[in-house]
Amino acid sequence: MHYVNPSRENFDAFKALPRDEPIHMLNFIRYRPLAAYPDGHPNTALGWSGQRAYQEYIAAIQPVLARVGGAMVWEAQFQCVLTGPAEPEWDEVFVMGYPSAAAFLAMVKDPGYSGEVVVHREAAVLDSRLMRFTPQV
């Protein structure tokens, strides 16, 4: 089973947690071999890989992140697996930080995000995990 967007139950659990404290969102991303834009989208005919479409998502989301105060907390270049299968399951693993859960919710409700930004993520991602954590101080 693949996951791209949150289930209603998981999103409700997220919203039930405190909204006024900083959060870190751990992201695991596996790309589609070929981006799957909806019919009629200008990028449909470009033949982009999922990775290329995700790069477009990262570029497009920057103004939205700036509006809500979100930023990359941690990202790194994969080198090798010590424990587990030799080939990694995920193409990208990173942590985004938000000043509050309310800021994250403002991001996903932002008209810029739901309009022109999220389409790149959905076209790019075959499978993902998104987990909320409280930053350790």
N, C-alpha and C positions, 0 to 999 in steps of 0.2 A: 504494500500500500504506500502511495506517495502523498505527501502533504505539501501544499503550497501556501494555503491561507488557513487562519485559525478556525477551529470549529466553534460553533455558537457556545457550547459548554465551556471550552477553554477560554474564550474571550470573556464570558461572564465571570469565570473564576478570576481572571486578570483584573476586571473592573471591580470585583468585590474586595480586592486588597487595597491598602492605603494608597491614596493618589497624591499625597503631599510630600513624599520622600523620594530622594534620588534613586534611580534604578539603573541597572546594567542589563542589557539584552544580549544574550549569547546566541549567535547565529551560526547555523550549519547549513551550507548551501551545496546542492549538487545540480549542475547545469544540465539542460537539455542538450543533446548533440546539435540540434538545429532549433533556433528560436521559433516559437509558435505564436506569432502575432495574430490577432483576430483578422478575419477577412476585411479588407478595405483599409486597414491601417497602412500608412505610408511606408513602414519598415517591412511589411510582409514580403515584398519582392526582393529585398536586399540579400537574402540568403545568409543572414548573420548566424553565428553560433550562439548557443545559450550564453557562453562567457562574454561574447561581444555585446549582447543585449543587456547583460547584467552591468557591464561597464557603462552603458547608456543610462541605466537606472541609477547608478551611483552618481553620475554627473548631474542627472536631472533632479535628484533628491536634495542636492546641496542647499538650494534656497529655502526649501521647506525645513530642513534641519536647522538652518540659521534662524529661521523665525521662531522655532520652539526651543532653541538652546541645546539641541542634540549634537553629539560629536563622536567620532571614532575614539574608543578608549584603547583598544588593542587590536592589532592585526600583524600578521607575520607571514613570511614565506615558508611553506612546507619544505622539510628536508628528508625525513625518513620516519618510519614507524619502529619503535622499540618493542612495544607490547601490543599484540593484535595482528591482524592480517597485514602482509607486506604492502599491499596497495591500500591507500586511504579510501574511506567511503565518501569523503566530502571533498569538494573542490575548493571551497572557501570556509574558513572558520574565523570569526571576528567578534568583537564586543563593541556595541554602541552604548553610549551613556546618555542619559537624559536627566535633567534637573529634577524631574518628578514623573510619576506615572501619568499625571494629568497632561504633561508636555507630550508624552508619547501618544496619548489619546488625541490631543490636538493635531499631531502630525497626521495620524491616519484619517482624521476628519477634514483635514485641510483640502480645500477644493483643488489646489495644485497637485496634491498627492493623489487623490482619488481620480483626478482627470487625466493628466498627461504623464504622470510619473509611474504609478503602479502597473500600468500596462507593460512596461519594460521588464519589471520583476516577474510578472506572471508569464511573459513570453520566454524568459530566460530559465526559470527554475523548474527542474524536474521533481525535486524533493527537497525538503528543508525541515529544520527544527528551529524554533525560536523560544528561548527560555528566559524568564525574568529572574533576576537575582538582586539582592540588596548589596550594594558595594560595601566592602570592609574598609573601615577608616583606620 
